[in-house]
Amino acid sequence: MGFFKKKSCSICGGEIGLLGNRKLDDGNMCKQCAAKLSPFFTGRRKSTVEDIKAQLAYREANKAEVESFNTTLSFGERTKVLMDEDKRKFMVTSASNLRDANPDVLDYSQVTGVDIDIDEDRDEETYTDNEGNEQSYNPPRYNYSYDFNIRIRVNHPYFDEMRFQLNNSSVYINYSAGNSFFGSNQYNPMDNPEYSQYKQMCDEIKSTLTSARQQVRNEAAAANAPRQAVVCKCCGATTTPDANGTCEFCGGAAI
């Protein structure tokens, strides 16, 4: 007689192997079903079986969005922000095979904000004096490393943020590499070309997404705004132009 009672997946009905259970609020889920969920989803333990089934239905529909996605802009290295400017959509993924990974495709309008966090780690460089004691330089010398992290805040039914590291490996700036600006009050990491490259990339992602989001919202607000009657410059009639500014009487450009 075994010590462990075998469990069945409440989603697909399959048998859950040893150490393969993913606990839900009112059931169990196998690791194969869990792998199909969004990589940005973190609420599994509080989710019901029906919640998970709804998300998997959304993830299945998302495959068609990935299939029709046409990348026109790309930012990042290990994890990339891919943008389809024509469809006004974007995705965040580290996958090389998009069809298999099925990354979440979001509209520009779902972005609520973009935060940049540059993680700095500083280590002091010391030397050993003639008596074998470790000593600090005067002024102190430091070696730095940087990681560039981005958080895209979104309005989405299954997650509210997309966090990722932009750089593939840490950016190191070492005193011993001949950087004469170290140890002074004028040290500026932007003087380092690699640091500057990633900082610029972070700023471009933030600017592009927030500007695109605002443009979509401005257009939606304009489309929903009450239309005012004007005198058509083509036929002289008093008309209420349509969304394209066309006269309802002559079909010309009213404004």
C-alpha positions in Angstrom: 0.0 0.0 0.0 1.4 3.4 -1.0 1.9 6.3 1.4 0.5 8.9 -1.0 -2.9 8.9 -2.6 -2.8 9.7 -6.3 -4.5 12.9 -7.3 -6.2 13.9 -10.5 -6.0 17.2 -12.2 -9.2 19.2 -11.8 -8.5 20.9 -15.1 -7.7 18.1 -17.6 -8.6 15.0 -15.5 -5.1 13.5 -15.9 -3.2 11.8 -13.1 -0.8 14.1 -11.2 2.6 12.6 -10.7 4.8 12.8 -7.6 5.7 16.4 -6.8 3.6 17.5 -9.8 0.6 18.9 -7.9 -0.2 22.6 -8.2 -2.7 23.4 -5.5 -5.7 25.5 -6.3 -8.3 27.1 -3.9 -10.8 24.3 -4.6 -8.8 21.6 -6.4 -5.6 20.5 -7.9 -3.7 21.1 -11.2 -1.0 19.2 -12.9 2.2 20.9 -14.0 1.3 20.5 -17.7 -1.8 22.6 -17.3 0.2 25.1 -15.0 2.7 25.5 -17.8 0.0 26.9 -20.1 -0.8 29.8 -17.8 0.5 33.3 -18.3 4.1 33.6 -17.0 3.1 36.9 -15.3 0.2 35.2 -13.4 0.9 34.9 -9.7 -2.5 34.2 -8.1 -2.7 30.4 -8.7 -3.2 29.4 -5.0 -6.2 31.8 -4.6 -7.7 30.7 -8.0 -10.6 28.3 -8.3 -10.9 25.6 -10.9 -13.2 27.7 -12.9 -10.8 30.7 -12.7 -8.0 28.5 -14.2 -10.3 27.1 -16.9 -11.3 30.7 -17.9 -7.6 31.7 -18.1 -6.7 28.7 -20.2 -9.5 29.6 -22.6 -8.1 33.1 -22.9 -4.6 31.6 -23.4 -5.9 29.4 -26.2 -7.5 32.4 -27.9 -4.2 34.3 -27.4 -2.5 32.0 -29.9 -4.3 33.6 -32.8 -3.1 37.0 -31.5 0.5 35.7 -31.5 0.1 34.2 -35.0 -1.0 37.6 -36.5 1.5 39.7 -34.5 4.0 41.5 -36.7 7.0 42.9 -34.8 7.9 46.4 -36.0 9.9 47.5 -32.9 12.0 45.5 -30.5 13.7 46.5 -27.2 15.9 44.4 -24.9 18.2 41.3 -24.9 17.3 38.4 -22.7 13.7 39.5 -22.3 12.3 41.7 -25.0 9.5 44.1 -25.5 8.1 43.5 -29.0 5.7 46.0 -30.5 3.3 45.8 -33.4 2.7 49.4 -34.2 0.1 48.8 -36.9 -2.2 46.8 -34.6 -1.2 48.9 -31.5 -0.2 45.8 -29.6 2.8 44.6 -27.6 4.2 41.5 -25.8 7.0 40.9 -23.3 8.9 37.6 -23.8 12.3 35.9 -23.6 11.2 33.1 -26.1 12.8 32.7 -29.5 9.8 30.6 -30.7 6.7 32.8 -30.1 4.3 30.2 -31.4 5.3 27.6 -28.7 5.7 30.2 -25.9 2.4 31.9 -26.6 3.4 35.2 -24.9 0.5 37.4 -23.8 -0.5 40.0 -26.4 -1.8 43.3 -25.0 -3.2 46.4 -26.4 -1.4 49.7 -25.9 -4.5 51.0 -24.1 -4.0 48.4 -21.4 -0.8 50.0 -20.2 -1.3 52.1 -17.0 2.3 53.0 -16.4 6.0 52.1 -16.8 8.5 52.1 -13.9 12.3 51.8 -14.3 14.5 50.5 -11.5 18.2 50.5 -12.0 19.8 48.2 -9.3 23.2 49.4 -8.3 25.7 47.2 -6.3 28.9 48.9 -5.0 32.0 47.2 -3.7 34.9 49.1 -2.3 38.3 48.4 -3.7 41.1 48.1 -1.1 44.8 47.3 -1.0 47.2 45.4 1.4 49.8 47.5 3.1 53.4 46.5 3.9 52.2 44.9 7.2 49.6 42.8 5.5 46.6 44.9 6.6 43.7 45.7 4.3 43.4 49.4 3.7 41.0 51.8 1.9 42.3 54.1 -0.7 42.1 57.9 -0.1 39.7 58.9 -1.6 37.8 55.6 -1.6 37.6 53.6 -4.8 34.6 51.6 -5.7 33.6 49.0 -8.3 30.0 49.1 -9.5 27.5 46.7 -11.1 24.1 47.6 -12.6 21.0 45.7 -13.6 18.2 47.4 -15.5 14.7 46.3 -14.4 11.4 47.4 -15.9 7.8 47.1 -14.6 5.0 47.6 -17.0 1.8 48.2 -15.1 -1.3 46.9 -17.0 -5.0 46.6 -16.8 -5.4 42.8 -17.5 -7.8 40.2 -16.0 -5.0 37.8 -14.9 -2.1 40.0 -13.9 -1.5 43.7 -13.2 2.2 44.0 -14.0 5.0 42.6 -16.2 8.4 42.7 -14.5 11.6 41.8 -16.3 15.3 42.5 -16.5 16.4 44.3 -19.7 20.1 43.4 -19.7 21.4 40.0 -20.4 24.2 40.3 -17.8 25.2 42.9 -15.2 27.0 46.0 -16.4 30.3 46.2 -14.5 32.3 49.4 -14.1 35.6 48.7 -12.4 38.0 51.3 -11.0 41.0 49.1 -12.0 39.9 49.3 -15.7 41.3 52.8 -15.9 38.2 54.9 -15.2 39.8 58.1 -13.9 36.4 59.6 -12.8 36.1 57.0 -9.9 36.7 58.2 -6.4 35.5 61.8 -7.2 32.2 63.5 -6.5 31.7 63.8 -10.2 31.2 60.1 -10.9 28.5 59.6 -13.5 27.6 56.1 -14.7 26.2 57.6 -17.9 29.9 58.1 -18.9 30.0 54.4 -19.4 28.8 53.5 -22.9 27.2 50.2 -21.9 25.3 51.8 -19.0 24.2 54.6 -21.2 22.9 52.2 -23.8 20.7 50.3 -21.4 19.5 53.5 -19.7 18.5 54.9 -23.1 16.7 51.6 -23.9 14.7 51.8 -20.7 13.7 55.4 -21.5 12.7 54.5 -25.0 10.5 51.6 -23.7 8.8 53.9 -21.2 8.3 56.7 -23.6 7.1 54.5 -26.5 4.5 52.6 -24.4 3.2 55.6 -22.4 3.0 57.8 -25.6 1.2 55.0 -27.5 -1.2 54.5 -24.6 -2.0 58.2 -24.4 -2.6 58.4 -28.2 -5.1 55.6 -28.1 -6.9 57.1 -25.2 -7.0 60.5 -26.8 -8.5 59.1 -30.0 -11.1 57.2 -28.0 -12.0 60.3 -26.1 -12.3 62.3 -29.4 -14.5 59.6 -31.0 -16.9 59.6 -28.0 -17.0 63.4 -27.7 -20.3 65.1 -28.8 -20.0 66.3 -32.4 -20.7 69.9 -33.2 -22.7 71.2 -36.1 -20.5 73.2 -38.6 -21.0 75.0 -41.9 -19.6 72.7 -44.6 -16.8 74.4 -46.5 -17.7 72.4 -49.6 -21.4 72.9 -50.0 -22.3 75.5 -47.4 -24.8 73.4 -45.6 -25.1 73.2 -41.8 -24.0 69.6 -41.0 -22.7 67.4 -38.2 -19.6 65.8 -39.6 -18.9 62.1 -39.0 -15.8 60.7 -37.3 -13.8 61.4 -40.5 -15.0 65.0 -40.8 -17.2 64.2 -43.8 -20.3 66.2 -44.6 -23.6 64.3 -44.3 -25.0 66.1 -47.4 -22.3 66.4 -50.0 -19.8 63.8 -48.8 -17.0 66.3 -48.9 -14.6 67.3 -46.2 -16.7 69.5 -44.0 -13.9 70.9 -41.9 
